[in-house]
Amino acid sequence: MPSRALYGGLAALTASALLPLAAAAPAAGSAVIGGAPASTSDHPWVVALVSQNRFGSGRAGQFCGGAVVGPTKVLTAAHCVSDDILGKGPDNVGDLHVIAGRDRLTASGGRSVAVRSYAVDPAYRPSTNENDIAVLTLKTPLPASSAIAPERPGGAEAKPGSKAQVLGWGDTTGRGDYAGGLRSSPVTVLPDAQCEKAYPGGSSARYAASSMLCAGDPHGGHDACQGDSGGPLVAKGRLIGLVSWGSGCGLADAPGVYARVTSDLGPVAGAVGR
C-alpha cells in the first residue's frame, strides 16, 4: 500500500534508504513538490517528528510531520508510529521527539520536545490506510497559541475546490532531494469522485471517502512526497487533513491522499485543547 512516511519517511534507518523504501510503495506526501520556503512563525502548529536513534543525525532524524492541536497533543499519521517505522510500542517511544518553531531542522532555535506516549485510531487499517491518524502526547506543553483547530463538522474548509496548502520537510522532487527547511505547496481539494477514479482499488490502492480526502494540482507539479507523512493540510486556517499516501509525487492523475480530519473524530476530539 503506497504510504507517505511513504510520503513521510516511511522508513529507513538511513537517508539513503528512505527513497527506495518509499518508492516500493507510492507515497502521498512530499516535502512539498512545487513548493516554496515557509516559516514556523507563520505556521507555529507544524512540527517535525524526529528519532536520531532510528534515522540518524542527518536532518535531525526527521521522518514524518505533525500538527499541534493542543498544548500537549500532536496529530500525525498512524503509519508514522507503526512498528515498521519506530520499532516500538506506545508505552516505549524511545527517543521520539517533535521539533517545533524551527524552520531548518539542523539549525538552533525552537524547541525539541519528547513524546510521552501515543495512541492510534482504533479504526486504523494498515492494509488500506483508512483512518490513518495517531495522537502524540508530549512530556511538556507547547504554547496554546501554537495549536491549530481542526475543521468543524459540516464546515466548508474541505469542500471540493477549496484552496489548501500542505507543509513539510520532505522530498522536493520525488528523487530523494530533501528540503533543508520547511516548505509549503498550494493544492486544491478534489471531489471524491475524482479521487475514487484515481485510486479505484483492485490492483491499485483504493480511496475511501469516509476517512480520506485528496488534493492536488490538475496540471501536476504540486504535492506532498516522501518524508511528509503526517504533516498538515490546511485550508482557511483549519486543519483538514494529514499527509497519508499516494502514487508518486506531483502527478496530475495521482493526487495526494490525506487522512480526513474533523473535530468530531474521536481521537481528535479527545486531543483538542489539552
N, C-alpha and C positions, 0 to 999 in steps of 0.2 A: 504494500500500500504506500503510495507516494506521500511521504510526510515532510513537513517543513521544520523540524530540528533536522526533519527533512526539510524544511525551509530553514529550520532553526539550527541545525548544527547537530543534527541527529547523529551524532555520533562518531566521534572519532576521538581517539585519545591524543592525536597529534594533528596539527593544522594540515599536514599533507594527506592525512587520512580522511579529512572531512569531505572533500569533494567526491571521491569515488563512492563513499558510503551513501552520500546524498543522491548521487546520480543513479545508484541502484534502485532507488525508489523516488520518482519525481517529486520535487518539493514545491511547496507553495509559498514560500516566502523568500524574499531576498533582502539583502542589506539594502535592499531597495534599488531595484533596477530603474534606471531613468530618473533617479532622484537628485536631490541637492542637499548640501550641508544643512543640518538643523541643530538647534541648541536646546539643551535641557532647561535653560532658563525660560524658554517659551513653552516647553513641554515637560514640566517637572515630574509628571507621572510616568514617564517612560524609564524603565530600568533594564540593566543587563544582568542576566544570570551567569554566574561565573563559578568555576571549580578548577583551581590550578592543579589539584591532585589528579583530576581526571583528564584535563585538557591542556595542561602545561601553562607556562607563564606568558606565552605569546598572546597578545590581545587580552591579557589579564585573565585568561582562562574562560573567555566568553563563549557560550554555546547556544544560548537562547535569549529571548527578551521577555518582558513582562510589563504589566501596568499596575500602578499603585491605585487601589480603590478605598483604602482606609489606612490610618497611621501604621498599623502592623500587618496589613493584608495586601498581597500582590497576586493578581491573576496572571496565569501563564497557561500554556498548552499542556494537557495531561501527558502527552508523549515526551515532553521535555524532562519529566521526572520519572520516566519509566526505568526499569532495571537495566535495560539496554544502554541507557544514557548514563545514569548515575551509579548503577550497581549497588544501590542502597534501598532501604525501605523508609517509610515516612517517619519512623522513630529513630533513624540513624542517617542523618543527612550529610555526614562528613563535613567537608569544608565549603558547602554550598553557601554562597553569598549573593546578594544583589548589590549592584553599584548604582547609586542614584546621584544625580546632579553633576555628572561628569561626561562631557561630550566625547573626548578622546580617552579611551579606557586605560591607556598606558600612561596617561598624564596624572598629575596630582589634582587635588580638589574633590569636591563632592564627598560622598560617604560610601563606605563598603559595610554593609550590614549583614550579619549572619542570619541564616534561616533556622528557626527553631524546629519547625515541622511543616508538613504539607498534607493536603487532603485532595484526593482525586474525585471528580464527579462519579458517583456510584453507577451512573448510566453510561460512562465512557466505554466504548468498544474499540479496542486497539486494532482489530481486524478491518474496521471500516472508518475509523477516526471520528465516529459520531460522538457528540458531547465531549469534545476534546478540551476540557477545562480542568485546571487544578488551582487550588488556593494555597499560597505560601503564607505562613505565619512568621513574622520577623521577631528576632530576640529583643530588639529595641525599636521604638517607634520612629517613623519619619514625620515631618511636619504635616499636620492635617491639610495644609494648603497644597501639598504635593499630590493629593488624590484627585482622580477624575471620576465623574459619575457615569455609570452605565446607562445605556438607553432605557427609557421608561417603556413599560408595556404599551403597545399601541402608538408609540412615538413615530415621528416621521423621519428620524435621522437615518434609518437604514432602508428607506424605501428605494425601489429601483430608480436609477437616475441621480441619486444623491451623490454629491461630490465628497470624497473622503481622502484621507491620507494614511499611509502606512509608514511606520518608523522602525528603524533598526540599525544594527551594526553588521549586517550580513554581506553576502556576496553581491557585488555591484554589476557583474557582467554575466554570471552563470558559468564562469570559468575558474572560480576559486580566487577571484580578486576581492578580498575582503576590505571593507571600509576601515579607514583609520579613525574616523569619527562618526558620530550619529548622523544619519541621513533620513530624509523624508521623500516619499514619492506620491504624486497625486494619482488617484484611481477613482473609478466610478462604480457604484454599487449596481449590479446587473440583475435582471429579472430571474427568478428561479427557473423559468423555462429555458432560458439561455444556458444557465449553469447545468441543468439536467441534460441538455443536448451535448454539452462539452464533456460531461462525465456520466454516461448512461449506465455504467455498470457492465456486467459481462466480463469481457477480457480487460476492461479498463476500470478505473475507480468509479464509485457511484456517489453522486451528490445527493445528500439527504436534507431537504429544505427545513425539516423540523429542528435541526440543530446546527445548520450551516448557512452561510451566505457566501456569495462570491463577488469579487470586484476585480476590475482590470481596466485595460485600455482597448477600445475596439480596434485600434491600429497596432496594438502591441507596444512594447517598449517601456511600460511602467508596471511594476510588480514588486512583490517581496521575493526572497530567494533563500538559499542555504544560509543558516545562521540567524534567520529572522523569526523562527518559530516562537510562538508565544507572545510576540510583540503586538502592540496595539494598532487596531484600525479605528480611526476616529472620524466622526462626521458631526459638524455643528456643535463642537465642544463636548460630545458624548462618546464614550467607548461603545462601539457597536460590534467589534469582533476581535479575535486573536488569531494571528497567523497560524495556520494549521497544515495545509498540504496543497498540492497542485502538481502539474506536469510541466517540467521545465521552468524557465523564468522569463517573464515578459513576452510570452507568445500571445498573439491576438486571439487564437482559437482555444487557448487553455488558460483561463483566468485563475487567479489565486483563490483558494478556498479558505474560509475563516470559520472558526468556532463562533457561532452566533451568541452574543452577549446581551442580555436584558436584565434589569434589576429584579425581575420576578423569578429568575432561576434560583433554585435552592442554594447552590454553592456561592453564587454571587450575593444573594440577599443576606446570607449569613456573614459575608465578609465586609460589605459596605459599612463604612463609618466606624469600624473597630480597629 
